[in-house]
């Protein structure tokens, strides 16, 4: 670990961190550059525990000791800047003390991620990074064994997703699915029952489905506006709905996934 003090926001060593408020730049910088941003000591600790490698760390002086503890024994540059320089670099106040530019790990295969899983959360085309992060946090806290995301789902390693998830995107195994109908075939080949959460005349109320739940379930959650696609519904084995009251027909996707995960979580450990 090498400590390098930074006095200018224009320092070329900080290219990974510059102008992070520009959404278009982040979308190019992070996935195409093979990087994602980990923000806060807790998130970085979980990323490191998951085996992820930092390329560099940007930290303010008062949090340097925390960074040194986390990075002990690692060969990674630590850039130390004042709060004013850090804000000028990133475009926002770094309230959580540090940012780390992390190398993106290669995604595992779907078969490897779901092997032995009894409850899998599938996110189809969720576009809001906050919802993705919240869904991962729910998956981690409510007993899901894995999360799968569709090709057009928002990036779980996007800075906002990671932050909202409190770093649980590193805790729950996940990967991207292929397109439907191939995705359905892969999940069925893995022995998963596909339960689609949707509004439908033939939908089974959640409590009834949970009372006789299949042993291994992939729970399909659709996009914020349109819900699940026709292709996802066609691949599903059962359509499930959460009974609602008060004239409300549905919940936010992150809240809905938490309700269903709690209801379907296996009460005995997977073998």
C-alpha positions in Angstrom: 0.0 0.0 0.0 1.4 3.4 -1.0 0.1 6.6 0.4 0.1 9.5 -2.1 -1.2 13.0 -1.2 -3.2 14.9 -3.8 -3.3 18.7 -4.0 -5.2 19.2 -7.2 -8.5 17.9 -8.6 -6.9 17.8 -12.0 -4.3 15.3 -11.0 -4.2 12.6 -13.7 -3.9 9.8 -11.2 -7.6 10.5 -10.3 -9.1 10.0 -13.7 -11.2 7.1 -12.4 -12.9 9.3 -9.8 -13.4 12.6 -11.7 -16.9 13.9 -12.6 -18.8 11.1 -11.0 -22.0 13.1 -11.0 -22.2 12.7 -14.8 -24.3 9.7 -15.3 -23.3 9.1 -18.9 -19.6 9.2 -18.0 -20.1 6.7 -15.2 -21.9 4.3 -17.5 -18.9 4.5 -19.8 -16.2 4.6 -17.2 -17.4 1.8 -14.9 -18.5 -1.1 -17.1 -16.4 -0.4 -20.2 -13.3 0.3 -18.1 -13.8 -2.8 -16.0 -14.3 -0.8 -12.8 -17.0 0.0 -10.3 -16.9 2.4 -7.3 -17.1 1.2 -3.7 -18.2 4.0 -1.4 -17.6 3.9 2.4 -15.5 1.8 4.7 -18.3 -0.8 5.2 -18.8 -1.3 1.5 -15.1 -1.6 0.8 -14.7 -4.1 3.6 -17.5 -6.3 2.1 -16.0 -6.0 -1.4 -12.6 -7.1 -0.1 -14.1 -10.0 1.9 -15.7 -11.1 -1.3 -12.3 -11.3 -3.0 -12.7 -8.1 -5.1 -9.5 -6.2 -5.9 -9.1 -2.4 -5.6 -7.2 -0.5 -8.3 -6.9 2.6 -6.0 -8.5 4.3 -3.0 -9.4 7.9 -2.6 -9.7 9.0 1.1 -9.7 12.1 3.2 -7.1 12.5 5.9 -9.3 11.8 8.9 -10.3 8.4 7.4 -6.8 7.4 6.4 -6.3 5.1 9.4 -9.4 3.2 8.5 -8.2 2.7 5.0 -4.8 1.6 6.1 -6.4 -1.1 8.4 -8.6 -2.4 5.5 -5.8 -2.4 3.0 -3.0 -3.8 5.1 -0.8 -6.0 3.0 -2.4 -5.0 -0.3 -0.4 -3.4 -3.1 -2.7 -0.5 -3.9 -2.2 3.2 -4.1 -4.1 5.3 -1.6 -4.8 8.9 -2.6 -5.2 11.3 0.3 -7.1 14.5 -0.4 -8.8 17.3 1.6 -12.6 17.4 1.6 -12.5 20.4 -0.8 -10.3 18.6 -3.3 -12.3 15.4 -3.0 -15.5 17.2 -3.7 -14.0 19.0 -6.6 -12.8 15.6 -8.0 -16.1 13.7 -7.6 -18.6 16.5 -7.9 -20.2 15.8 -4.6 -19.3 15.7 -0.9 -17.8 12.3 0.0 -19.7 11.9 3.3 -18.6 8.3 3.8 -14.9 9.1 3.9 -13.5 7.0 1.0 -14.1 5.8 -2.5 -12.4 2.9 -4.1 -12.0 2.2 -7.8 -12.5 -1.6 -7.9 -11.7 -4.1 -10.6 -14.9 -5.9 -11.8 -14.7 -9.6 -11.3 -15.7 -11.9 -14.2 -19.3 -13.0 -13.8 -19.9 -16.7 -13.1 -22.3 -18.9 -15.1 -26.0 -19.0 -14.2 -25.6 -22.8 -13.6 -22.8 -22.2 -11.1 -24.7 -19.4 -9.3 -28.0 -21.4 -8.8 -26.4 -24.8 -8.1 -28.1 -26.0 -4.9 -30.1 -22.8 -4.5 -33.6 -23.1 -3.0 -34.7 -19.5 -3.5 -33.4 -17.3 -6.3 -34.5 -13.7 -7.0 -34.7 -12.8 -10.7 -34.8 -9.1 -11.6 -36.0 -8.4 -15.1 -35.3 -4.9 -16.6 -35.3 -3.0 -13.3 -34.0 0.4 -14.4 -33.6 2.2 -11.1 -30.3 1.6 -9.4 -31.9 2.3 -6.0 -34.4 -0.5 -6.5 -31.7 -2.9 -7.6 -29.6 -2.1 -4.5 -32.7 -2.4 -2.2 -33.6 -5.7 -3.8 -30.2 -7.1 -3.1 -30.3 -6.0 0.5 -33.6 -7.7 0.9 -32.3 -10.8 -0.8 -29.3 -10.9 1.6 -31.4 -10.3 4.7 -34.4 -12.5 3.9 -32.7 -15.7 2.8 -32.3 -15.7 -1.0 -29.5 -17.9 -2.1 -28.8 -15.9 -5.3 -29.9 -13.0 -7.5 -30.1 -13.1 -11.3 -30.5 -10.0 -13.4 -31.7 -9.7 -17.0 -29.5 -8.3 -19.8 -31.1 -4.8 -19.5 -31.4 -4.7 -15.8 -29.5 -1.8 -14.1 -26.0 -2.6 -13.0 -25.8 -4.1 -9.4 -22.2 -2.7 -9.2 -23.2 0.9 -10.1 -22.2 3.2 -7.2 -25.8 3.9 -6.1 -26.8 0.2 -6.2 -23.8 -0.7 -4.1 -24.5 2.0 -1.6 -28.2 1.3 -1.2 -27.5 -2.4 -0.8 -25.0 -1.6 2.0 -22.5 -3.8 0.2 -24.7 -6.9 0.1 -24.2 -7.0 -3.7 -20.9 -8.6 -2.7 -22.5 -11.0 -0.3 -25.2 -12.6 -2.5 -24.0 -14.7 -5.5 -25.3 -13.1 -8.7 -24.9 -13.0 -12.4 -26.7 -12.0 -15.6 -29.2 -14.2 -17.4 -29.4 -14.6 -21.2 -32.5 -13.4 -23.0 -35.8 -15.3 -22.8 -36.7 -18.0 -23.7 -33.1 -19.2 -23.2 -33.2 -17.9 -19.6 -36.2 -20.0 -18.8 -34.6 -23.1 -20.2 -31.5 -22.6 -18.1 -33.5 -22.1 -15.0 -35.7 -25.1 -15.6 -32.7 -27.2 -16.4 -31.3 -26.2 -13.0 -34.5 -27.6 -11.4 -36.1 -24.3 -10.4 -39.8 -23.6 -10.4 -40.4 -20.2 -12.0 -42.8 -18.1 -9.9 -43.7 -14.8 -11.6 -45.0 -12.0 -9.4 -47.7 -10.3 -11.6 -51.3 -9.1 -11.7 -53.3 -11.8 -13.5 -56.8 -13.3 -13.3 -55.3 -16.7 -12.7 -52.6 -15.6 -10.2 -52.3 -17.6 -7.0 -52.3 -15.5 -3.8 -48.9 -15.5 -2.1 -50.1 -17.2 1.1 -51.6 -20.1 -0.9 -48.4 -20.5 -2.9 -46.2 -20.3 0.2 -48.3 -23.0 2.0 -47.3 -25.6 -0.6 -44.2 -24.0 -2.1 -42.0 -26.0 -4.5 -38.7 -27.0 -3.0 -36.6 -24.8 -5.3 -38.0 -21.5 -6.6 -36.9 -18.7 -8.9 -38.9 -15.6 -8.1 -39.4 -13.3 -11.2 -39.8 -9.6 -10.6 -40.5 -7.2 -13.4 -39.7 -3.6 -14.3 -41.1 -0.6 -12.4 -43.5 0.5 -15.0 -44.6 -2.5 -17.1 -43.9 -5.4 -14.8 -42.7 -8.7 -16.3 -42.5 -9.1 -20.0 -44.7 -11.5 -21.9 -41.8 -13.7 -22.6 -41.0 -14.0 -18.8 -44.6 -14.8 -18.0 -44.7 -17.4 -20.8 -41.6 -19.1 -19.2 -43.1 -19.1 -15.7 -44.7 -22.1 -14.1 -46.9 -20.1 -11.7 -48.1 -16.5 -11.5 -48.2 -15.3 -7.9 -49.8 -12.1 -6.5 -49.6 -10.3 -3.2 -53.2 -9.6 -1.9 -53.6 -5.9 -1.5 -56.0 -3.5 0.3 -56.9 0.1 0.3 -57.4 0.3 -3.4 -53.6 -0.2 -4.0 -52.9 -2.8 -6.7 -49.2 -3.3 -6.2 -46.0 -2.4 -4.2 -42.7 -0.9 -5.3 -40.6 -3.7 -6.8 -38.1 -3.7 -4.0 -40.8 -3.8 -1.3 -42.7 -6.5 -3.2 -39.6 -8.7 -3.5 -39.0 -8.3 0.2 -42.5 -9.4 1.1 -42.4 -12.5 -1.2 -38.9 -13.5 -0.1 -40.0 -13.4 3.5 -43.0 -15.5 2.7 -41.0 -18.1 0.6 -37.7 -18.2 2.5 -36.9 -21.9 3.4 -37.3 -22.5 7.1 -34.6 -25.2 7.0 -31.1 -24.9 5.7 -30.4 -25.9 2.1 -28.4 -29.2 1.8 
